[in-house]
Amino acid sequence: MRQRLAWLDGLRAVAVLLVLYAHLSRYLFRGAREFSSEWLNAGTAGVMLFFLVSGYIIPASLERHGDLRRFWVSRLRRLVPLYAVVSAAVVGLGIAGRVPLDSFLAAHPGTSAAAHAGMMPFLLGVPLVTPVFWTLTFEMAFYLLVTALFALRIPRADAVLSVVLAAVGVATAPLVPQLVPGSSPVIAGVIVLLGAGLFAVTSRRRRAVVIGGLVLGGLAGTLLVANMDPAHSWDGLLILAVMFTGTTIYRADHGQTGWWPVIVTGTVVATALLVNWFAELTSLHALTPRYMTRSVITLLVFAGSFALGMATRRRRTPRWLAHAGVISYSVYLVHYVLIQLLAPALPRDLSVPVQALAVVAYLTLLFGICELTYRYVELPGQRLGRRRAPAPADDRHGLAG
């Protein structure tokens, strides 16, 4: 099982390294960033690759084991421990003045905590504790939609849903962001609906499961359409389309469908991404041949990386690359906070050799910390309640591991 899925770990390693480069190059090797950013949006390519991997494995894992309770227990065990530890650490560092912390979080601690507890602050108008949490909001929305499809017994609607999301994403772009104010009553209502929906779908009573699926699907759809964060008003719905494209690829790869749905879905979603990215450039008065080329290259990098991973999945993945993928959830959540902590100590006029040493030192420290968080936070979290609800062996291969 481990080697069979090592190619997915390798892809997750590539994804997190792209994101890491995008963030670290703001402080070190800025010249390389100035050149590369003209031709590749490394951060976008990295997170889109993460999303594609999540789409490939998460719904299939749920269907194979056929139990929503086990699915949600395993997901919460996997996501929450490290998420909670990083949240607490960042808040503590922010109070101590070591990292930036949005004033809203201190002024409205209850509202902020509730929004983050539901792992959807990005769609609730609440500032994030740390910027990288935005991707987990889309992961959560994806889980809710997948749960709704499974609860309503229409689990193989991924290709159709991907095309629909792409079409709606183009037709409605840019979404009017955050129509629902991020007030305490609204957020409390969302958390209540989320909790009630999850309780219902995990009850194993058919009527309750159907009602819960409708609640969760409706909640996710409403927040995605009516409360999108302004940062993703152009491509927020397309992120979900990318994830369901990953599911479509899984079905074809495992003989559940032919490859024509993949070809059609992939073409539609890729076209929708380029249409909206070009439209966003137009709105910024930046629709130039260079930036249009950058959009195409960004698309080719994350789609091509996934295709290359699939083409070589029967070959042995380098151990170091697979291990980097195993701990990539820790790397993803920790790397940005560590950059914020160390950045004030970095002079702007460092020589190239000193910058190289700084990168090596940073990576050594980062991966050392992440080995510890993986061993002492992630693994113990995955073992919680294992005897009562064993997690699927391959359920860790989404964005959050």
C-alpha positions as CSV (number, residue, x, y, z in Angstrom):
1,M,0.0,0.0,0.0
2,R,2.8,2.4,1.0
3,Q,4.7,2.1,-2.3
4,R,1.6,1.9,-4.4
5,L,0.7,5.4,-3.1
6,A,4.2,6.8,-2.9
7,W,3.6,8.7,-6.2
8,L,0.9,10.7,-4.6
9,D,3.3,11.6,-1.7
10,G,5.8,12.6,-4.4
11,L,3.2,14.9,-6.0
12,R,2.4,16.5,-2.6
13,A,6.1,17.1,-2.1
14,V,6.3,18.9,-5.4
15,A,3.3,20.9,-4.5
16,V,4.6,22.0,-1.1
17,L,8.0,22.9,-2.6
18,L,6.4,25.1,-5.1
19,V,4.4,26.9,-2.4
20,L,7.5,27.1,-0.2
21,Y,9.5,28.7,-3.1
22,A,6.8,31.2,-3.7
23,H,6.8,32.4,-0.1
24,L,10.5,32.1,0.7
25,S,11.6,33.9,-2.5
26,R,10.0,37.1,-1.2
27,Y,12.9,37.4,1.2
28,L,15.8,35.4,-0.3
29,F,16.9,35.3,-3.9
30,R,14.4,38.0,-4.9
31,G,16.1,38.3,-8.3
32,A,15.2,34.7,-9.1
33,R,11.6,35.5,-8.0
34,E,11.5,38.6,-10.1
35,F,12.4,36.5,-13.2
36,S,10.4,33.4,-12.4
37,S,7.2,35.2,-11.3
38,E,7.0,36.8,-14.8
39,W,6.5,33.3,-16.3
40,L,5.1,31.1,-13.5
41,N,2.9,31.6,-10.5
42,A,4.5,29.0,-8.4
43,G,2.2,29.3,-5.4
44,T,-0.9,28.9,-7.6
45,A,0.6,25.9,-9.4
46,G,1.5,24.3,-6.0
47,V,-2.0,24.6,-4.4
48,M,-3.8,23.6,-7.6
49,L,-1.6,20.4,-7.6
50,F,-2.6,19.8,-4.0
51,F,-6.3,20.2,-4.9
52,L,-6.0,17.8,-7.8
53,V,-4.4,15.2,-5.6
54,S,-7.2,15.6,-3.0
55,G,-9.8,15.2,-5.7
56,Y,-8.2,12.1,-6.9
57,I,-8.1,10.2,-3.7
58,I,-10.6,11.5,-1.1
59,P,-14.0,10.7,-2.6
60,A,-12.8,7.4,-3.8
61,S,-11.6,6.5,-0.4
62,L,-15.0,7.4,1.1
63,E,-16.9,5.3,-1.5
64,R,-14.6,2.3,-1.1
65,H,-15.1,2.1,2.7
66,G,-18.8,3.2,2.4
67,D,-19.1,4.9,5.8
68,L,-19.5,8.6,6.4
69,R,-18.8,8.3,10.1
70,R,-15.4,6.7,9.5
71,F,-14.6,9.2,6.8
72,W,-15.2,12.2,9.1
73,V,-13.5,10.7,12.1
74,S,-10.4,10.0,10.0
75,R,-10.5,13.4,8.4
76,L,-10.8,15.3,11.7
77,R,-8.1,13.1,13.3
78,R,-5.9,14.0,10.4
79,L,-6.6,17.7,10.2
80,V,-7.5,19.0,13.6
81,P,-4.5,18.3,15.9
82,L,-1.8,20.1,13.8
83,Y,-4.3,22.8,12.8
84,A,-5.1,23.5,16.5
85,V,-1.4,23.5,17.5
86,V,-0.4,25.8,14.7
87,S,-3.4,28.1,15.4
88,A,-2.5,28.3,19.1
89,A,1.2,28.9,18.4
90,V,0.5,31.7,15.9
91,V,-2.0,33.4,18.3
92,G,0.6,33.2,21.1
93,L,3.3,34.5,18.8
94,G,1.0,37.3,17.7
95,I,0.1,38.3,21.2
96,A,3.9,38.4,21.9
97,G,4.4,40.7,18.9
98,R,6.6,38.2,17.0
99,V,4.3,37.7,14.0
100,P,1.5,39.8,12.5
101,L,-2.0,39.1,13.9
102,D,-5.1,40.8,12.5
103,S,-6.7,43.1,15.1
104,F,-10.1,41.5,14.4
105,L,-8.9,38.3,16.0
106,A,-8.1,40.0,19.3
107,A,-11.2,42.2,19.2
108,H,-13.6,39.3,18.4
109,P,-12.0,36.2,19.9
110,G,-15.2,34.2,20.2
111,T,-16.3,34.9,16.6
112,S,-12.8,34.2,15.3
113,A,-12.5,30.9,17.3
114,A,-15.9,29.7,16.1
115,A,-15.1,30.4,12.4
116,H,-11.7,28.7,12.7
117,A,-13.2,25.7,14.6
118,G,-15.5,25.1,11.6
119,M,-12.3,25.4,9.4
120,M,-14.2,27.8,7.1
121,P,-13.1,31.3,8.1
122,F,-12.1,32.2,4.6
123,L,-15.8,31.9,3.5
124,L,-17.1,33.6,6.6
125,G,-15.4,37.0,6.4
126,V,-13.1,36.3,9.3
127,P,-9.3,37.1,9.0
128,L,-7.2,34.0,9.0
129,V,-4.9,33.2,11.9
130,T,-2.2,32.5,9.3
131,P,-2.6,33.0,5.5
132,V,-2.1,29.4,4.5
133,F,-5.3,28.4,6.2
134,W,-7.3,29.5,3.1
135,T,-6.7,26.2,1.3
136,L,-8.2,24.2,4.2
137,T,-11.4,26.1,3.8
138,F,-11.7,24.8,0.2
139,E,-10.8,21.4,1.4
140,M,-13.6,21.5,3.9
141,A,-16.0,22.8,1.3
142,F,-15.0,19.9,-0.9
143,Y,-15.5,17.4,1.9
144,L,-19.0,18.8,2.5
145,L,-20.0,18.5,-1.2
146,V,-18.5,15.0,-1.4
147,T,-20.4,14.0,1.7
148,A,-23.7,15.4,0.2
149,L,-23.2,13.4,-3.0
150,F,-22.5,10.3,-1.0
151,A,-25.4,10.8,1.3
152,L,-27.8,11.4,-1.5
153,R,-26.5,8.3,-3.3
154,I,-25.2,10.2,-6.4
155,P,-21.5,9.7,-5.8
156,R,-20.5,9.5,-9.4
157,A,-21.6,12.9,-10.5
158,D,-18.1,14.3,-10.3
159,A,-17.6,14.8,-14.0
160,V,-20.9,16.5,-14.4
161,L,-20.4,18.6,-11.3
162,S,-17.0,19.6,-12.4
163,V,-18.3,20.9,-15.7
164,V,-21.2,22.6,-14.0
165,L,-18.9,24.3,-11.5
166,A,-16.6,25.4,-14.3
167,A,-19.5,26.9,-16.3
168,V,-21.0,28.6,-13.3
169,G,-17.6,29.9,-12.3
170,V,-17.1,31.5,-15.7
171,A,-20.7,32.8,-15.9
172,T,-20.6,34.4,-12.4
173,A,-17.1,35.7,-12.4
174,P,-16.2,37.8,-10.6
175,L,-18.4,36.7,-7.7
176,V,-19.7,39.5,-5.5
177,P,-17.6,38.7,-2.4
178,Q,-19.0,38.1,1.0
179,L,-22.6,39.1,0.6
180,V,-23.3,37.6,4.0
181,P,-21.6,39.7,6.7
182,G,-19.2,37.9,9.0
183,S,-21.1,38.7,12.1
184,S,-21.3,36.6,15.2
185,P,-25.0,35.5,14.7
186,V,-24.3,34.5,11.1
187,I,-21.1,32.6,12.0
188,A,-22.9,30.9,14.9
189,G,-25.7,29.9,12.6
190,V,-23.2,28.4,10.1
191,I,-21.4,26.4,12.8
192,V,-24.8,25.1,14.1
193,L,-25.8,24.0,10.6
194,L,-22.4,22.5,10.1
195,G,-22.5,20.6,13.3
196,A,-26.1,19.4,12.8
197,G,-25.4,18.3,9.3
198,L,-22.4,16.3,10.3
199,F,-24.3,14.7,13.2
200,A,-27.1,13.7,10.8
201,V,-24.9,12.2,8.1
202,T,-22.9,10.2,10.6
203,S,-26.0,8.9,12.4
204,R,-26.4,6.0,9.9
205,R,-30.1,6.6,9.8
206,R,-31.2,6.9,6.2
207,R,-33.6,9.9,6.6
208,A,-31.2,11.8,8.8
209,V,-28.3,11.1,6.4
210,V,-30.3,12.5,3.5
211,I,-31.3,15.6,5.4
212,G,-27.8,16.1,6.7
213,G,-26.4,15.7,3.1
214,L,-28.8,18.4,1.9
215,V,-27.9,20.7,4.7
216,L,-24.1,20.3,4.2
217,G,-24.3,20.5,0.4
218,G,-26.5,23.6,0.6
219,L,-24.3,25.2,3.2
220,A,-21.1,24.7,1.1
221,G,-22.8,25.8,-2.1
222,T,-24.2,28.9,-0.5
223,L,-20.9,30.0,1.1
224,L,-19.0,29.3,-2.1
225,V,-21.4,31.4,-4.3
226,A,-22.5,34.1,-1.9
227,N,-19.6,34.5,0.6
228,M,-16.4,34.0,-1.4
229,D,-13.3,35.8,-0.1
230,P,-12.4,38.7,-2.5
231,A,-9.0,37.0,-3.1
232,H,-10.7,34.2,-5.0
233,S,-13.8,35.9,-6.5
234,W,-12.5,34.9,-10.0
235,D,-11.5,31.3,-9.5
236,G,-13.0,30.1,-6.2
237,L,-15.6,27.9,-7.9
238,L,-13.0,26.6,-10.3
239,I,-10.9,25.3,-7.4
240,L,-13.8,22.9,-6.7
241,A,-14.0,22.1,-10.4
242,V,-10.3,21.1,-10.3
243,M,-10.9,18.9,-7.3
244,F,-13.8,17.0,-8.9
245,T,-11.7,16.7,-12.1
246,G,-9.2,14.7,-9.9
247,T,-12.1,12.4,-8.9
248,T,-13.0,11.9,-12.6
249,I,-9.4,11.0,-13.3
250,Y,-9.5,8.4,-10.5
251,R,-12.6,6.7,-11.9
252,A,-11.0,6.4,-15.4
253,D,-7.7,5.2,-13.9
254,H,-9.5,2.5,-12.0
255,G,-11.8,1.3,-14.9
256,Q,-15.0,2.7,-13.5
257,T,-15.4,4.9,-16.5
258,G,-13.7,5.5,-19.8
259,W,-11.2,8.3,-20.4
260,W,-13.6,10.4,-22.4
261,P,-15.1,12.1,-19.3
262,V,-11.5,13.0,-18.3
263,I,-10.8,14.5,-21.6
264,V,-14.0,16.5,-21.7
265,T,-13.8,17.6,-18.1
266,G,-10.1,18.4,-18.2
267,T,-10.6,20.5,-21.3
268,V,-13.6,22.4,-19.9
269,V,-12.0,23.1,-16.6
270,A,-8.6,24.1,-18.1
271,T,-10.4,26.5,-20.5
272,A,-12.4,27.9,-17.7
273,L,-9.3,28.6,-15.6
274,L,-7.6,30.4,-18.5
275,V,-10.8,32.4,-19.3
276,N,-11.1,33.6,-15.7
277,W,-7.4,34.2,-15.2
278,F,-7.3,36.3,-18.4
279,A,-10.5,38.1,-17.3
280,E,-8.9,38.9,-13.9
281,L,-5.8,40.2,-15.7
282,T,-8.0,42.4,-17.8
283,S,-9.7,43.8,-14.7
284,L,-6.2,44.7,-13.4
285,H,-5.2,46.2,-16.8
286,A,-2.5,43.6,-17.0
287,L,-3.6,41.4,-19.9
288,T,-0.2,41.3,-21.6
289,P,1.3,38.5,-23.7
290,R,3.8,37.8,-20.9
291,Y,1.1,37.4,-18.2
292,M,-1.1,35.4,-20.5
293,T,1.8,33.1,-21.1
294,R,2.4,32.9,-17.3
295,S,-1.2,31.7,-16.9
296,V,-0.8,29.0,-19.5
297,I,2.6,27.9,-18.0
298,T,1.1,27.8,-14.5
299,L,-1.7,25.5,-15.8
300,L,0.7,23.3,-17.6
301,V,3.0,23.0,-14.6
302,F,0.3,21.7,-12.1
303,A,-1.6,19.6,-14.7
304,G,1.6,18.3,-16.3
305,S,3.1,17.4,-12.9
306,F,0.0,15.3,-12.1
307,A,0.1,13.6,-15.5
308,L,3.8,12.9,-15.1
309,G,3.2,11.4,-11.6
310,M,0.5,9.1,-13.0
311,A,2.7,8.1,-15.9
312,T,5.5,7.1,-13.6
313,R,3.4,5.8,-10.7
314,R,4.6,2.2,-11.2
315,R,8.2,3.2,-10.8
316,R,9.8,3.6,-7.5
317,T,9.4,7.2,-6.1
318,P,12.7,8.5,-4.5
319,R,12.5,7.9,-0.8
320,W,13.3,11.5,0.1
321,L,10.6,12.9,-2.2
322,A,8.0,10.5,-0.8
323,H,8.9,11.3,2.7
324,A,8.7,15.1,2.0
325,G,5.2,14.3,0.8
326,V,4.4,12.4,4.0
327,I,5.2,15.4,6.1
328,S,3.9,18.0,3.7
329,Y,1.0,18.9,5.8
330,S,3.3,20.0,8.6
331,V,5.6,21.7,6.1
332,Y,2.6,23.6,4.6
333,L,1.2,24.8,7.9
334,V,4.5,25.6,9.5
335,H,6.7,27.1,6.8
336,Y,5.0,30.5,6.5
337,V,5.0,31.1,10.3
338,L,8.7,30.3,10.4
339,I,9.4,32.8,7.5
340,Q,7.5,35.5,9.5
341,L,9.6,34.8,12.6
342,L,13.0,34.8,10.8
343,A,12.3,37.5,8.1
344,P,13.1,40.5,10.4
345,A,16.6,39.1,10.9
346,L,17.4,39.0,7.2
347,P,19.1,42.1,5.8
348,R,18.1,43.1,2.3
349,D,21.6,43.2,0.9
350,L,22.9,39.7,1.6
351,S,25.3,38.3,-0.9
352,V,24.4,35.3,-3.0
353,P,26.5,32.8,-1.0
354,V,25.1,34.1,2.2
355,Q,21.6,33.8,0.8
356,A,22.3,30.2,-0.2
357,L,23.5,29.4,3.3
358,A,20.4,31.1,4.7
359,V,18.1,28.9,2.5
360,V,19.9,25.8,3.6
361,A,19.7,26.8,7.3
362,Y,16.0,27.7,6.9
363,L,15.1,24.4,5.2
364,T,17.1,22.4,7.8
365,L,15.2,24.1,10.6
366,L,11.9,23.8,8.9
367,F,12.2,20.1,8.1
368,G,13.6,19.4,11.5
369,I,10.5,21.1,13.1
370,C,8.2,19.3,10.8
371,E,9.7,15.9,11.6
372,L,8.8,16.7,15.2
373,T,5.3,17.9,14.5
374,Y,4.6,14.9,12.3
375,R,5.9,12.5,14.9
376,Y,4.4,14.1,18.0
377,V,1.3,15.8,16.7
378,E,0.1,14.3,13.4
379,L,0.7,10.6,14.1
380,P,-0.8,10.7,17.7
381,G,-3.8,12.5,16.2
382,Q,-4.2,9.8,13.6
383,R,-4.2,7.1,16.3
384,L,-6.9,8.7,18.3
385,G,-9.9,6.4,18.5
386,R,-8.3,4.0,16.0
387,R,-9.7,0.9,17.6
388,R,-13.3,2.2,17.4
389,A,-13.1,3.7,13.9
390,P,-10.0,2.6,11.9
391,A,-9.0,5.1,9.3
392,P,-8.8,4.0,5.6
393,A,-5.2,3.3,4.8
394,D,-5.1,5.7,1.8
395,D,-7.3,8.5,3.3
396,R,-4.3,10.7,4.1
397,H,-3.5,11.7,0.6
398,G,-5.3,15.0,0.3
399,L,-4.1,18.5,0.8
400,A,-4.1,18.0,4.5
401,G,-2.3,14.7,4.3
